[in-house]
Amino acid sequence: TDAVNVAMDYRYPAGAVRRLDDALLAVYRTRYIELVGNSHRTSLLDNRLQRLSGGLAGA
């Protein structure tokens, strides 16, 4: 999760739920976004995945 923290460049310490979301996005990518339980926040998760992908590419 250190790589995720660096990639996301959190301005403030991220809470446990946000860190878990970002770790799951890093591993499962669009599969995580497409889960039925995430249908109400797909655009938010997609934006986070794009940010994460850009940050991990530079790591």
Residue frames as a rotation matrix with the C-alpha (Angstrom) as fourth column:
THR 1
0.559 0.829 0.000 0.00
0.829 -0.559 0.000 0.00
0.000 0.000 -1.000 0.00
ASP 2
0.010 -0.624 -0.782 3.00
0.382 -0.720 0.579 2.33
-0.924 -0.304 0.231 0.21
ALA 3
-0.859 -0.320 0.400 3.06
0.467 -0.167 0.868 2.51
-0.211 0.932 0.293 -3.60
VAL 4
-0.008 0.941 0.338 -0.65
0.900 -0.141 0.413 3.36
0.436 0.307 -0.846 -3.60
ASN 5
0.535 0.173 -0.827 -0.12
0.671 -0.681 0.291 6.10
-0.513 -0.711 -0.481 -1.01
VAL 6
-0.466 -0.784 -0.410 2.67
0.257 -0.563 0.785 7.61
-0.847 0.260 0.464 -3.10
ALA 7
-0.767 0.190 0.613 0.68
0.632 0.057 0.773 7.30
0.112 0.980 -0.164 -6.34
MET 8
0.240 0.967 0.088 -2.41
0.897 -0.255 0.361 8.95
0.371 -0.007 -0.928 -4.86
ASP 9
-0.701 -0.623 0.346 -0.39
0.447 -0.762 -0.468 11.72
0.556 -0.174 0.813 -3.19
TYR 10
0.283 0.875 -0.392 -2.98
0.862 -0.053 0.504 12.21
0.421 -0.481 -0.769 -0.45
ARG 11
-0.056 -0.227 0.972 -3.15
-0.096 -0.968 -0.231 15.79
0.994 -0.106 0.033 0.84
TYR 12
0.044 0.170 0.984 -4.36
-0.991 -0.117 0.064 14.54
0.126 -0.978 0.164 4.20
PRO 13
-0.873 -0.336 0.354 -4.02
-0.405 0.903 -0.141 11.13
-0.272 -0.266 -0.925 5.83
ALA 14
-0.365 0.750 -0.551 -6.52
-0.616 0.249 0.747 8.88
0.698 0.612 0.371 4.05
GLY 15
0.069 0.506 0.860 -9.04
-0.943 0.314 -0.109 6.97
-0.325 -0.803 0.499 6.10
ALA 16
-0.543 -0.304 0.783 -9.19
-0.250 0.949 0.195 3.19
-0.802 -0.090 -0.591 6.14
VAL 17
0.396 0.783 0.480 -12.08
0.314 0.375 -0.872 3.01
-0.863 0.496 -0.097 3.67
ARG 18
0.814 -0.143 -0.563 -10.35
-0.530 -0.578 -0.620 5.23
-0.237 0.803 -0.546 1.10
ARG 19
-0.247 -0.969 0.019 -7.08
-0.903 0.237 0.359 3.29
-0.353 0.072 -0.933 1.44
LEU 20
-0.345 0.203 0.917 -8.96
0.076 0.979 -0.188 0.01
-0.936 0.005 -0.353 1.00
ASP 21
0.760 0.648 -0.037 -10.81
0.072 -0.141 -0.987 1.37
-0.645 0.748 -0.154 -2.06
ASP 22
0.548 -0.608 -0.574 -7.54
-0.828 -0.493 -0.269 2.49
-0.120 0.623 -0.773 -3.62
ALA 23
-0.499 -0.719 0.484 -5.80
-0.639 0.682 0.356 -0.81
-0.586 -0.131 -0.799 -2.86
LEU 24
0.015 0.600 0.800 -8.70
0.309 0.758 -0.574 -2.73
-0.951 0.256 -0.174 -4.44
LEU 25
0.882 0.260 -0.394 -8.60
-0.235 -0.482 -0.844 -0.42
-0.409 0.837 -0.364 -7.47
ALA 26
0.067 -0.955 -0.291 -4.86
-0.952 -0.148 0.266 -1.02
-0.297 0.259 -0.919 -7.82
VAL 27
-0.669 -0.332 0.665 -5.36
-0.267 0.942 0.201 -4.78
-0.694 -0.043 -0.719 -7.89
TYR 28
-0.281 0.688 0.669 -8.73
0.631 0.658 -0.411 -5.30
-0.723 0.307 -0.619 -9.60
ARG 29
-0.964 -0.216 -0.153 -8.95
0.051 -0.718 0.694 -2.09
-0.260 0.662 0.703 -11.65
THR 30
-0.615 0.770 -0.173 -12.16
-0.705 -0.438 0.558 -1.95
0.353 0.465 0.812 -13.75
ARG 31
-0.397 0.475 -0.785 -13.44
0.320 0.874 0.367 -5.23
0.860 -0.106 -0.499 -12.31
TYR 32
-0.691 0.106 -0.715 -13.77
0.703 -0.132 -0.699 -3.46
-0.169 -0.986 0.016 -8.94
ILE 33
-0.872 0.363 -0.329 -15.54
-0.381 -0.925 -0.009 -0.46
-0.307 0.118 0.944 -10.50
GLU 34
-0.554 0.649 -0.521 -18.02
-0.547 0.189 0.816 -2.72
0.628 0.737 0.250 -12.32
LEU 35
-0.872 0.270 -0.409 -19.23
0.466 0.715 -0.521 -4.48
0.152 -0.645 -0.749 -9.17
VAL 36
-0.026 0.972 0.234 -22.97
0.627 -0.166 0.761 -3.99
0.778 0.167 -0.605 -8.60
GLY 37
0.438 0.201 -0.876 -22.35
0.890 -0.235 0.391 -2.52
-0.127 -0.951 -0.282 -5.15
ASN 38
-0.457 -0.691 -0.559 -20.26
0.532 -0.717 0.451 0.24
-0.712 -0.091 0.696 -6.69
SER 39
-0.211 0.405 0.890 -22.79
0.965 -0.059 0.255 1.25
0.156 0.913 -0.378 -9.36
HIS 40
0.795 0.594 -0.122 -23.66
0.607 -0.774 0.181 4.51
0.013 -0.218 -0.976 -7.58
ARG 41
0.684 -0.600 -0.415 -20.06
-0.239 -0.722 0.649 5.72
-0.689 -0.345 -0.637 -7.64
THR 42
0.563 -0.461 0.686 -18.55
0.756 0.623 -0.202 4.45
-0.334 0.632 0.699 -10.87
SER 43
0.698 -0.321 0.640 -17.47
0.271 -0.710 -0.651 7.91
0.663 0.627 -0.408 -12.07
LEU 44
0.751 -0.429 0.502 -15.77
-0.660 -0.481 0.577 8.64
-0.006 -0.765 -0.644 -8.73
LEU 45
0.550 -0.543 0.635 -13.94
0.028 0.771 0.636 5.30
-0.835 -0.332 0.439 -8.78
ASP 46
0.666 -0.297 0.685 -12.99
0.745 0.208 -0.634 5.74
0.046 0.932 0.359 -12.43
ASN 47
0.758 -0.391 0.522 -11.43
-0.255 -0.914 -0.315 9.12
0.600 0.105 -0.793 -11.62
ARG 48
0.614 -0.538 0.578 -9.53
-0.649 0.074 0.757 7.58
-0.450 -0.840 -0.303 -8.71
LEU 49
0.609 -0.378 0.698 -8.32
0.471 0.880 0.065 4.73
-0.638 0.288 0.714 -10.94
GLN 50
0.742 -0.341 0.577 -7.03
0.449 -0.387 -0.806 7.22
0.498 0.857 -0.134 -13.53
ARG 51
0.666 -0.496 0.557 -5.20
-0.669 -0.728 0.152 9.15
0.330 -0.474 -0.817 -10.80
LEU 52
0.596 -0.400 0.696 -3.84
-0.348 0.653 0.673 5.92
-0.724 -0.643 0.250 -9.36
SER 53
0.734 -0.283 0.617 -2.71
0.624 0.638 -0.451 4.63
-0.266 0.716 0.645 -12.75
GLY 54
0.730 -0.462 0.504 -0.87
0.026 -0.717 -0.696 7.85
0.683 0.521 -0.512 -13.51
GLY 55
0.564 -0.494 0.661 0.85
-0.824 -0.380 0.419 7.81
0.044 -0.782 -0.622 -10.14
LEU 56
0.619 -0.323 0.716 1.88
-0.063 0.888 0.455 4.17
-0.783 -0.327 0.529 -10.32
ALA 57
0.850 -0.313 0.424 3.31
0.497 0.210 -0.842 4.65
0.174 0.926 0.334 -13.81
GLY 58
0.537 -0.658 0.528 5.71
-0.373 -0.747 -0.551 7.23
0.757 0.099 -0.646 -12.40
ALA 59
0.715 -0.220 0.664 6.68
-0.646 0.154 0.747 5.07
-0.266 -0.963 -0.032 -9.40
